[in-house]
Each structure stands twice: as C-alpha cells, then as structure tokens.
Amino acid sequence: QVQLVESGGGLVQAGGSLRLSCAASGSIFSFNVMGWFRQAPGKQREMVATIASSGSTNYADSVKGRFTISRDNAKNTAYLQMNSLKPEDTAVYYCKLRFPGNMRDYWGQGTQVTVSS
C-alpha cells in the first residue's frame, strides 16, 4: 500500500510564493512518476507538473516559468515551488504517484492553495 501526504498549502497574495511537499510511503517502486494536479471549483482536475524518477519533467503551459517541480528520491518526496502566483492558481492541489509498470495511480488528500488579488 502507498500513502501520499501533502503539505505547504495556504493563503498568499498575488505575486507571492508557496512550496508544496508530497511525501510518499509504503511499497515504492524505484521507477515512478510523481506529479501535481489541481482542481478549482467547478472545473476539472488538471495536470500542473510531473517528474519522473529519472528527473525528466513536464509542465502545463499555464505554469511554465513560474512553477518548478523537483524530487528527492532518497526521501520519496516531491516538491512544487510556486512563484509569481496568480488568483487563477487558486485550487486544491493533489499529489499523484504513478507506477508506469502497472499503471497504478495513488493520490494524496489534497491541499488548498488560495491566491488573493
């Protein structure tokens, strides 16, 4: 069983920064992809950024140049550094861990990010 625990959300003014963390525990295969997704009220959940255990990354166009995803494989932890935050970044942010070998996905409980204008 795999568990994901997110932290770091909160309220920030536009232009500010936040750093989210996602710690994974349990049976973690070394080859995996961790990612951050978000869901705003009334909208579908969308991908924000992903990072493979190899270090390769992928970003949504809306956050390129402002957000940076990273990970510490020894700690099975992923991070999302969010800079120049905008009100439209307001959402619940979810961490996801995928094992490409069997396509199993695990989700965290979500953390609220609110950006005030």
C-alpha positions as protocol buffer text, in pm:
chain_id: "A"
residue {
  index: 1
  type: GLN
  ca { x: 0 y: 0 z: 0 }
}
residue {
  index: 2
  type: VAL
  ca { x: 115 y: 351 z: -81 }
}
residue {
  index: 3
  type: GLN
  ca { x: 30 y: 667 z: 107 }
}
residue {
  index: 4
  type: LEU
  ca { x: 88 y: 1027 z: -1 }
}
residue {
  index: 5
  type: VAL
  ca { x: 87 y: 1319 z: 239 }
}
residue {
  index: 6
  type: GLU
  ca { x: 85 y: 1673 z: 104 }
}
residue {
  index: 7
  type: SER
  ca { x: 175 y: 1988 z: 291 }
}
residue {
  index: 8
  type: GLY
  ca { x: 254 y: 2351 z: 227 }
}
residue {
  index: 9
  type: GLY
  ca { x: -72 y: 2496 z: 102 }
}
residue {
  index: 10
  type: GLY
  ca { x: -218 y: 2819 z: 231 }
}
residue {
  index: 11
  type: LEU
  ca { x: -326 y: 3171 z: 155 }
}
residue {
  index: 12
  type: VAL
  ca { x: -94 y: 3406 z: -29 }
}
residue {
  index: 13
  type: GLN
  ca { x: -126 y: 3736 z: -212 }
}
residue {
  index: 14
  type: ALA
  ca { x: -87 y: 3758 z: -586 }
}
residue {
  index: 15
  type: GLY
  ca { x: 279 y: 3765 z: -679 }
}
residue {
  index: 16
  type: GLY
  ca { x: 375 y: 3561 z: -376 }
}
residue {
  index: 17
  type: SER
  ca { x: 526 y: 3214 z: -344 }
}
residue {
  index: 18
  type: LEU
  ca { x: 443 y: 2882 z: -186 }
}
residue {
  index: 19
  type: ARG
  ca { x: 619 y: 2548 z: -173 }
}
residue {
  index: 20
  type: LEU
  ca { x: 422 y: 2226 z: -166 }
}
residue {
  index: 21
  type: SER
  ca { x: 563 y: 1895 z: -49 }
}
residue {
  index: 22
  type: CYS
  ca { x: 441 y: 1541 z: -111 }
}
residue {
  index: 23
  type: ALA
  ca { x: 588 y: 1257 z: 90 }
}
residue {
  index: 24
  type: ALA
  ca { x: 524 y: 902 z: -28 }
}
residue {
  index: 25
  type: SER
  ca { x: 548 y: 599 z: 197 }
}
residue {
  index: 26
  type: GLY
  ca { x: 487 y: 228 z: 161 }
}
residue {
  index: 27
  type: SER
  ca { x: 590 y: -1 z: -121 }
}
residue {
  index: 28
  type: ILE
  ca { x: 752 y: 240 z: -366 }
}
residue {
  index: 29
  type: PHE
  ca { x: 893 y: 105 z: -690 }
}
residue {
  index: 30
  type: SER
  ca { x: 1209 y: 286 z: -792 }
}
residue {
  index: 31
  type: PHE
  ca { x: 1071 y: 366 z: -1137 }
}
residue {
  index: 32
  type: ASN
  ca { x: 782 y: 602 z: -1085 }
}
residue {
  index: 33
  type: VAL
  ca { x: 636 y: 937 z: -1180 }
}
residue {
  index: 34
  type: MET
  ca { x: 522 y: 1190 z: -924 }
}
residue {
  index: 35
  type: GLY
  ca { x: 307 y: 1483 z: -1016 }
}
residue {
  index: 36
  type: TRP
  ca { x: 96 y: 1769 z: -902 }
}
residue {
  index: 37
  type: PHE
  ca { x: -259 y: 1822 z: -1023 }
}
residue {
  index: 38
  type: ARG
  ca { x: -510 y: 2086 z: -926 }
}
residue {
  index: 39
  type: GLN
  ca { x: -883 y: 2129 z: -924 }
}
residue {
  index: 40
  type: ALA
  ca { x: -1059 y: 2463 z: -897 }
}
residue {
  index: 41
  type: PRO
  ca { x: -1427 y: 2488 z: -802 }
}
residue {
  index: 42
  type: GLY
  ca { x: -1647 y: 2389 z: -1094 }
}
residue {
  index: 43
  type: LYS
  ca { x: -1355 y: 2279 z: -1307 }
}
residue {
  index: 44
  type: GLN
  ca { x: -1196 y: 1951 z: -1398 }
}
residue {
  index: 45
  type: ARG
  ca { x: -878 y: 1833 z: -1237 }
}
residue {
  index: 46
  type: GLU
  ca { x: -578 y: 1930 z: -1447 }
}
residue {
  index: 47
  type: MET
  ca { x: -213 y: 1840 z: -1459 }
}
residue {
  index: 48
  type: VAL
  ca { x: 24 y: 2105 z: -1325 }
}
residue {
  index: 49
  type: ALA
  ca { x: 363 y: 1934 z: -1340 }
}
residue {
  index: 50
  type: THR
  ca { x: 514 y: 1587 z: -1334 }
}
residue {
  index: 51
  type: ILE
  ca { x: 858 y: 1450 z: -1266 }
}
residue {
  index: 52
  type: ALA
  ca { x: 987 y: 1101 z: -1330 }
}
residue {
  index: 53
  type: SER
  ca { x: 1232 y: 919 z: -1107 }
}
residue {
  index: 54
  type: SER
  ca { x: 1485 y: 986 z: -1385 }
}
residue {
  index: 55
  type: GLY
  ca { x: 1434 y: 1360 z: -1332 }
}
residue {
  index: 56
  type: SER
  ca { x: 1253 y: 1439 z: -1655 }
}
residue {
  index: 57
  type: THR
  ca { x: 980 y: 1697 z: -1608 }
}
residue {
  index: 58
  type: ASN
  ca { x: 663 y: 1814 z: -1776 }
}
residue {
  index: 59
  type: TYR
  ca { x: 466 y: 2133 z: -1710 }
}
residue {
  index: 60
  type: ALA
  ca { x: 131 y: 2275 z: -1802 }
}
residue {
  index: 61
  type: ASP
  ca { x: 168 y: 2580 z: -2024 }
}
residue {
  index: 62
  type: SER
  ca { x: -9 y: 2795 z: -1766 }
}
residue {
  index: 63
  type: VAL
  ca { x: 264 y: 2744 z: -1507 }
}
residue {
  index: 64
  type: LYS
  ca { x: 579 y: 2727 z: -1718 }
}
residue {
  index: 65
  type: GLY
  ca { x: 837 y: 2975 z: -1596 }
}
residue {
  index: 66
  type: ARG
  ca { x: 659 y: 3021 z: -1263 }
}
residue {
  index: 67
  type: PHE
  ca { x: 644 y: 2673 z: -1106 }
}
residue {
  index: 68
  type: THR
  ca { x: 927 y: 2427 z: -1056 }
}
residue {
  index: 69
  type: ILE
  ca { x: 882 y: 2061 z: -969 }
}
residue {
  index: 70
  type: SER
  ca { x: 1161 y: 1865 z: -805 }
}
residue {
  index: 71
  type: ARG
  ca { x: 1208 y: 1548 z: -606 }
}
residue {
  index: 72
  type: ASP
  ca { x: 1429 y: 1376 z: -356 }
}
residue {
  index: 73
  type: ASN
  ca { x: 1434 y: 1008 z: -449 }
}
residue {
  index: 74
  type: ALA
  ca { x: 1601 y: 907 z: -122 }
}
residue {
  index: 75
  type: LYS
  ca { x: 1307 y: 1057 z: 67 }
}
residue {
  index: 76
  type: ASN
  ca { x: 1038 y: 963 z: -188 }
}
residue {
  index: 77
  type: THR
  ca { x: 930 y: 1324 z: -174 }
}
residue {
  index: 78
  type: ALA
  ca { x: 827 y: 1564 z: -448 }
}
residue {
  index: 79
  type: TYR
  ca { x: 812 y: 1939 z: -425 }
}
residue {
  index: 80
  type: LEU
  ca { x: 636 y: 2212 z: -615 }
}
residue {
  index: 81
  type: GLN
  ca { x: 786 y: 2559 z: -588 }
}
residue {
  index: 82
  type: MET
  ca { x: 524 y: 2809 z: -697 }
}
residue {
  index: 83
  type: ASN
  ca { x: 634 y: 3165 z: -770 }
}
residue {
  index: 84
  type: SER
  ca { x: 452 y: 3467 z: -912 }
}
residue {
  index: 85
  type: LEU
  ca { x: 123 y: 3318 z: -804 }
}
residue {
  index: 86
  type: LYS
  ca { x: -195 y: 3443 z: -965 }
}
residue {
  index: 87
  type: PRO
  ca { x: -555 y: 3432 z: -842 }
}
residue {
  index: 88
  type: GLU
  ca { x: -629 y: 3177 z: -1115 }
}
residue {
  index: 89
  type: ASP
  ca { x: -385 y: 2940 z: -945 }
}
residue {
  index: 90
  type: THR
  ca { x: -635 y: 2905 z: -661 }
}
residue {
  index: 91
  type: ALA
  ca { x: -733 y: 2540 z: -633 }
}
residue {
  index: 92
  type: VAL
  ca { x: -696 y: 2224 z: -433 }
}
residue {
  index: 93
  type: TYR
  ca { x: -359 y: 2076 z: -527 }
}
residue {
  index: 94
  type: TYR
  ca { x: -325 y: 1699 z: -533 }
}
residue {
  index: 95
  type: CYS
  ca { x: -13 y: 1488 z: -545 }
}
residue {
  index: 96
  type: LYS
  ca { x: -15 y: 1176 z: -758 }
}
residue {
  index: 97
  type: LEU
  ca { x: 225 y: 884 z: -775 }
}
residue {
  index: 98
  type: ARG
  ca { x: 216 y: 655 z: -1076 }
}
residue {
  index: 99
  type: PHE
  ca { x: 393 y: 328 z: -1132 }
}
residue {
  index: 100
  type: PRO
  ca { x: 425 y: 307 z: -1512 }
}
residue {
  index: 101
  type: GLY
  ca { x: 497 y: -64 z: -1494 }
}
residue {
  index: 102
  type: ASN
  ca { x: 142 y: -148 z: -1385 }
}
residue {
  index: 103
  type: MET
  ca { x: -23 y: 191 z: -1443 }
}
residue {
  index: 104
  type: ARG
  ca { x: -141 y: 214 z: -1083 }
}
residue {
  index: 105
  type: ASP
  ca { x: -207 y: 563 z: -952 }
}
residue {
  index: 106
  type: TYR
  ca { x: -213 y: 682 z: -594 }
}
residue {
  index: 107
  type: TRP
  ca { x: -346 y: 1020 z: -482 }
}
residue {
  index: 108
  type: GLY
  ca { x: -291 y: 1239 z: -182 }
}
residue {
  index: 109
  type: GLN
  ca { x: -571 y: 1404 z: 11 }
}
residue {
  index: 110
  type: GLY
  ca { x: -513 y: 1747 z: -141 }
}
residue {
  index: 111
  type: THR
  ca { x: -400 y: 2080 z: -4 }
}
residue {
  index: 112
  type: GLN
  ca { x: -574 y: 2413 z: -58 }
}
residue {
  index: 113
  type: VAL
  ca { x: -390 y: 2697 z: -227 }
}
residue {
  index: 114
  type: THR
  ca { x: -566 y: 3033 z: -229 }
}
residue {
  index: 115
  type: VAL
  ca { x: -421 y: 3336 z: -406 }
}
residue {
  index: 116
  type: SER
  ca { x: -584 y: 3667 z: -325 }
}
residue {
  index: 117
  type: SER
  ca { x: -580 y: 3960 z: -565 }
}
